[in-house]
Amino acid sequence: MESVDALEGALSLGETLARARQVIRMEAQAVAALEDRIGDGFAGAVEAILAAPGRVIVAGIGKSGIIGRKIASTLTSTGTPASFLHPVEALHGDLGIVGNGDVAILLSKSGQSEELRGLMEYLGRMGVRTVAMTGRVDSALARHAEFVLDCSVAEEACPHDLAPTSSTTAALAMGDALAVALLLRRGFGRDDFARFHPGGALGRRLLLRVRDVMVSDDVPALPPHATMRQAVVLLAERRGTVAVVDGDGVLLGVLTSGDLTRLMEREEHFFTIAVSEVMTPTPRTTEPDQLAAAAVGVMERHGVMALPVVDGDGRLVGMVHLHDLMRAGAV
């Protein structure tokens, strides 16, 4: 990227926007280049962390420290206990959080950070396994680490090639890749994620089930031989969706206000028509234990406002409506 020093005066708005787009391209290229570096060192780091009886200690200074804090947070929220340790504070009393069963991830673009040197020496004496996340695989940090994750970039997105931009984005992406790899190796699923995030919208989406929201008492339903005269009343009273079931309660189809409207457009005398001739015979359904958010997804994909809830034998047990799901926080 051309240095700003070489330009005369301030950039125009058009030039500024063009350079902003260039930043996005450069950072995207830096992240894409990491894909080919996911190899033996990465696999070794994953297995070492999985086998460790302790936690992950993440350390870095400056912008690397900020990225390190985020990586530690992501690891913890996806099932890998982690703590951030400031390298300077570590040498002034905070080393007490490090145990010999831990694994340390050390971040440094140059790999020559003086602040990390003392910490590396201590970790070596403790027998702590170390992972270097660095932009220089020939650096002192990389040479002394057991596993090296190459986060090097061709250049920073900063026009002076000075401010950490592409390099911090690459380190963050590598940390996310590590966290997801560990999540997958642990078999960490939705229910585990929900336990770690019980509060807020995310917790509601992961914990809320269809059974928590569905209408299960006096579910609007008709037998297949019922007439459209009966259906009109029920559709008007019960939010525009009626299930059609057989004598055992097995779902045969669904009748909606939309079906009624289309019927009225083509049939002048429709009251005596059986609902079985008008219903949708293969409706979209959900189950009581299905995630409420997944039910919302089905409704959005297929343009419906309600889903019949059926058990394992296909029997109608309830009806769930989009508005109720939205009020419950499933969206």
Secondary structure, 3 states (H helix, E strand, C coil): CCCHHHCCCCCCHHHHHHHHHHHHHHHHHHHHHHHHHCCHHHHHHHHHHHHCCCCEEEEECCHHHHHHHHHHHHHHHCCCCEEECCHHHHCCCHHHHCCCCCEEEEEECCCCCHHHHHHHHHHHHHCCEEEEEECCCCCHHHHHCCEEEECCCCCCCCCCCCCCCHHHHHHHHHHHHHHHHHHHHHCCCHHHHHHHCCCHHHHHHHHCEHHHCCECCCCCEECCCCEHHHHHHHHHHCCCEEEEECCCCEEEEEEEHHHHHHHHHHCCCCCCCEHHHCCECCCCCECCCCEHHHHHHHHHHHCCCEEEEECCCCEEEEEEEHHHHHHCCCC
